[in-house]
Amino acid sequence: MVEKTKTVVRIGGREYAIKSVESEEYIHKVAIYVDKKMEEIRQRQPNLSTTMLAMLTAINLADEVIKLQQKVEKLQREISVLHSVLEEDGRNDISNASAVYDVSRRARR
């Protein structure tokens, strides 16, 4: 069983204890990102309630995720097309590939 780490983070001026299998450093990175997004929205709309601020932050972050997922899917389709083209041209066959040389570094004495 994977052990969970407890990490205390500050988001929107409040502390939260997070238990996760991710590293403490990663959890802090996520919390800092969320806190920055929340602060950006707070600066644009300072009269929002905490609940509304949290909801708009969640919506904005979900928007980012969905757009990035769409970019990844598009890139994966483009890669698939390129692989197909290479296979049709016979360039994906390892025997036709250019040689790659590995020069090992030996300790000089």
ChimeraX commands (.cxc) that place a marker at each C-alpha (Angstrom):
marker #1 position 0.00,0.00,0.00 radius 0.5
marker #1 position 1.30,3.44,-0.92 radius 0.5
marker #1 position 1.91,5.72,2.03 radius 0.5
marker #1 position 0.25,9.12,1.99 radius 0.5
marker #1 position 2.05,12.28,3.02 radius 0.5
marker #1 position 0.29,15.04,4.93 radius 0.5
marker #1 position 1.11,18.52,3.67 radius 0.5
marker #1 position -0.19,21.82,5.02 radius 0.5
marker #1 position -0.77,24.46,2.34 radius 0.5
marker #1 position -2.19,27.98,2.25 radius 0.5
marker #1 position -4.76,28.86,-0.40 radius 0.5
marker #1 position -6.77,32.05,-0.35 radius 0.5
marker #1 position -5.44,32.97,3.06 radius 0.5
marker #1 position -6.61,29.71,4.69 radius 0.5
marker #1 position -4.58,26.66,5.65 radius 0.5
marker #1 position -5.53,23.22,4.42 radius 0.5
marker #1 position -4.07,19.85,5.39 radius 0.5
marker #1 position -3.76,17.69,2.28 radius 0.5
marker #1 position -3.08,13.94,2.34 radius 0.5
marker #1 position -1.68,12.62,-0.90 radius 0.5
marker #1 position 0.58,10.01,-2.44 radius 0.5
marker #1 position 2.27,12.88,-4.29 radius 0.5
marker #1 position 5.39,14.52,-2.91 radius 0.5
marker #1 position 5.13,17.44,-0.52 radius 0.5
marker #1 position 6.94,19.60,-3.07 radius 0.5
marker #1 position 4.36,18.75,-5.75 radius 0.5
marker #1 position 1.41,19.47,-3.43 radius 0.5
marker #1 position 2.92,22.87,-2.60 radius 0.5
marker #1 position 3.38,23.57,-6.31 radius 0.5
marker #1 position -0.30,22.78,-6.98 radius 0.5
marker #1 position -1.45,24.88,-4.01 radius 0.5
marker #1 position 0.65,27.86,-5.12 radius 0.5
marker #1 position -0.82,27.61,-8.61 radius 0.5
marker #1 position -4.39,27.52,-7.28 radius 0.5
marker #1 position -3.66,30.39,-4.87 radius 0.5
marker #1 position -2.28,32.53,-7.72 radius 0.5
marker #1 position -5.33,31.84,-9.88 radius 0.5
marker #1 position -7.60,32.70,-6.97 radius 0.5
marker #1 position -5.72,35.95,-6.35 radius 0.5
marker #1 position -5.96,36.92,-10.05 radius 0.5
marker #1 position -9.74,36.57,-9.90 radius 0.5
marker #1 position -9.95,38.37,-6.55 radius 0.5
marker #1 position -8.05,41.35,-8.03 radius 0.5
marker #1 position -10.44,41.54,-10.99 radius 0.5
marker #1 position -13.56,41.08,-8.86 radius 0.5
marker #1 position -12.79,42.10,-5.26 radius 0.5
marker #1 position -16.37,41.94,-3.94 radius 0.5
marker #1 position -16.88,38.20,-4.49 radius 0.5
marker #1 position -17.76,35.94,-1.58 radius 0.5
marker #1 position -15.26,33.22,-0.70 radius 0.5
marker #1 position -17.58,30.59,-2.14 radius 0.5
marker #1 position -18.04,32.45,-5.42 radius 0.5
marker #1 position -14.30,33.12,-5.64 radius 0.5
marker #1 position -13.57,29.42,-5.13 radius 0.5
marker #1 position -16.19,28.47,-7.74 radius 0.5
marker #1 position -14.83,30.89,-10.36 radius 0.5
marker #1 position -11.31,29.65,-9.66 radius 0.5
marker #1 position -12.45,26.05,-10.16 radius 0.5
marker #1 position -14.21,26.99,-13.42 radius 0.5
marker #1 position -11.14,28.82,-14.72 radius 0.5
marker #1 position -8.84,25.92,-13.82 radius 0.5
marker #1 position -11.23,23.41,-15.43 radius 0.5
marker #1 position -11.23,25.58,-18.56 radius 0.5
marker #1 position -7.41,25.45,-18.65 radius 0.5
marker #1 position -7.41,21.67,-18.21 radius 0.5
marker #1 position -9.96,21.07,-20.96 radius 0.5
marker #1 position -8.13,23.34,-23.42 radius 0.5
marker #1 position -4.81,21.63,-22.65 radius 0.5
marker #1 position -6.43,18.20,-23.07 radius 0.5
marker #1 position -7.72,19.30,-26.48 radius 0.5
marker #1 position -4.21,20.45,-27.46 radius 0.5
marker #1 position -2.74,17.12,-26.35 radius 0.5
marker #1 position -5.37,15.19,-28.33 radius 0.5
marker #1 position -4.68,17.32,-31.41 radius 0.5
marker #1 position -0.92,16.74,-31.08 radius 0.5
marker #1 position -1.48,13.00,-30.63 radius 0.5
marker #1 position -3.55,12.92,-33.82 radius 0.5
marker #1 position -0.81,14.84,-35.67 radius 0.5
marker #1 position 1.81,12.39,-34.38 radius 0.5
marker #1 position -0.35,9.49,-35.52 radius 0.5
marker #1 position -0.65,11.00,-39.01 radius 0.5
marker #1 position 3.12,11.54,-39.16 radius 0.5
marker #1 position 3.72,7.92,-38.11 radius 0.5
marker #1 position 1.36,6.77,-40.87 radius 0.5
marker #1 position 3.19,8.88,-43.45 radius 0.5
marker #1 position 6.54,7.52,-42.30 radius 0.5
marker #1 position 5.26,3.95,-42.48 radius 0.5
marker #1 position 3.92,4.52,-46.00 radius 0.5
marker #1 position 7.28,5.91,-47.08 radius 0.5
marker #1 position 9.10,3.04,-45.41 radius 0.5
marker #1 position 10.96,5.43,-43.15 radius 0.5
marker #1 position 9.62,3.91,-39.97 radius 0.5
marker #1 position 11.47,0.67,-40.64 radius 0.5
marker #1 position 14.54,0.50,-38.42 radius 0.5
marker #1 position 16.60,-1.13,-41.17 radius 0.5
marker #1 position 16.12,1.97,-43.33 radius 0.5
marker #1 position 16.91,4.38,-40.51 radius 0.5
marker #1 position 20.16,6.28,-40.42 radius 0.5
marker #1 position 22.77,4.81,-38.14 radius 0.5
marker #1 position 23.04,6.28,-34.67 radius 0.5
marker #1 position 26.45,6.04,-33.15 radius 0.5
marker #1 position 27.11,5.87,-29.45 radius 0.5
marker #1 position 30.46,7.08,-28.33 radius 0.5
marker #1 position 31.13,5.95,-24.82 radius 0.5
marker #1 position 33.18,8.19,-22.59 radius 0.5
marker #1 position 36.05,6.47,-20.91 radius 0.5
marker #1 position 37.82,7.85,-17.91 radius 0.5
marker #1 position 41.16,9.30,-18.92 radius 0.5
marker #1 position 44.05,8.23,-16.80 radius 0.5
marker link #1:1,2 radius 0.2
marker link #1:2,3 radius 0.2
marker link #1:3,4 radius 0.2
marker link #1:4,5 radius 0.2
marker link #1:5,6 radius 0.2
marker link #1:6,7 radius 0.2
marker link #1:7,8 radius 0.2
marker link #1:8,9 radius 0.2
marker link #1:9,10 radius 0.2
marker link #1:10,11 radius 0.2
marker link #1:11,12 radius 0.2
marker link #1:12,13 radius 0.2
marker link #1:13,14 radius 0.2
marker link #1:14,15 radius 0.2
marker link #1:15,16 radius 0.2
marker link #1:16,17 radius 0.2
marker link #1:17,18 radius 0.2
marker link #1:18,19 radius 0.2
marker link #1:19,20 radius 0.2
marker link #1:20,21 radius 0.2
marker link #1:21,22 radius 0.2
marker link #1:22,23 radius 0.2
marker link #1:23,24 radius 0.2
marker link #1:24,25 radius 0.2
marker link #1:25,26 radius 0.2
marker link #1:26,27 radius 0.2
marker link #1:27,28 radius 0.2
marker link #1:28,29 radius 0.2
marker link #1:29,30 radius 0.2
marker link #1:30,31 radius 0.2
marker link #1:31,32 radius 0.2
marker link #1:32,33 radius 0.2
marker link #1:33,34 radius 0.2
marker link #1:34,35 radius 0.2
marker link #1:35,36 radius 0.2
marker link #1:36,37 radius 0.2
marker link #1:37,38 radius 0.2
marker link #1:38,39 radius 0.2
marker link #1:39,40 radius 0.2
marker link #1:40,41 radius 0.2
marker link #1:41,42 radius 0.2
marker link #1:42,43 radius 0.2
marker link #1:43,44 radius 0.2
marker link #1:44,45 radius 0.2
marker link #1:45,46 radius 0.2
marker link #1:46,47 radius 0.2
marker link #1:47,48 radius 0.2
marker link #1:48,49 radius 0.2
marker link #1:49,50 radius 0.2
marker link #1:50,51 radius 0.2
marker link #1:51,52 radius 0.2
marker link #1:52,53 radius 0.2
marker link #1:53,54 radius 0.2
marker link #1:54,55 radius 0.2
marker link #1:55,56 radius 0.2
marker link #1:56,57 radius 0.2
marker link #1:57,58 radius 0.2
marker link #1:58,59 radius 0.2
marker link #1:59,60 radius 0.2
marker link #1:60,61 radius 0.2
marker link #1:61,62 radius 0.2
marker link #1:62,63 radius 0.2
marker link #1:63,64 radius 0.2
marker link #1:64,65 radius 0.2
marker link #1:65,66 radius 0.2
marker link #1:66,67 radius 0.2
marker link #1:67,68 radius 0.2
marker link #1:68,69 radius 0.2
marker link #1:69,70 radius 0.2
marker link #1:70,71 radius 0.2
marker link #1:71,72 radius 0.2
marker link #1:72,73 radius 0.2
marker link #1:73,74 radius 0.2
marker link #1:74,75 radius 0.2
marker link #1:75,76 radius 0.2
marker link #1:76,77 radius 0.2
marker link #1:77,78 radius 0.2
marker link #1:78,79 radius 0.2
marker link #1:79,80 radius 0.2
marker link #1:80,81 radius 0.2
marker link #1:81,82 radius 0.2
marker link #1:82,83 radius 0.2
marker link #1:83,84 radius 0.2
marker link #1:84,85 radius 0.2
marker link #1:85,86 radius 0.2
marker link #1:86,87 radius 0.2
marker link #1:87,88 radius 0.2
marker link #1:88,89 radius 0.2
marker link #1:89,90 radius 0.2
marker link #1:90,91 radius 0.2
marker link #1:91,92 radius 0.2
marker link #1:92,93 radius 0.2
marker link #1:93,94 radius 0.2
marker link #1:94,95 radius 0.2
marker link #1:95,96 radius 0.2
marker link #1:96,97 radius 0.2
marker link #1:97,98 radius 0.2
marker link #1:98,99 radius 0.2
marker link #1:99,100 radius 0.2
marker link #1:100,101 radius 0.2
marker link #1:101,102 radius 0.2
marker link #1:102,103 radius 0.2
marker link #1:103,104 radius 0.2
marker link #1:104,105 radius 0.2
marker link #1:105,106 radius 0.2
marker link #1:106,107 radius 0.2
marker link #1:107,108 radius 0.2
marker link #1:108,109 radius 0.2
view
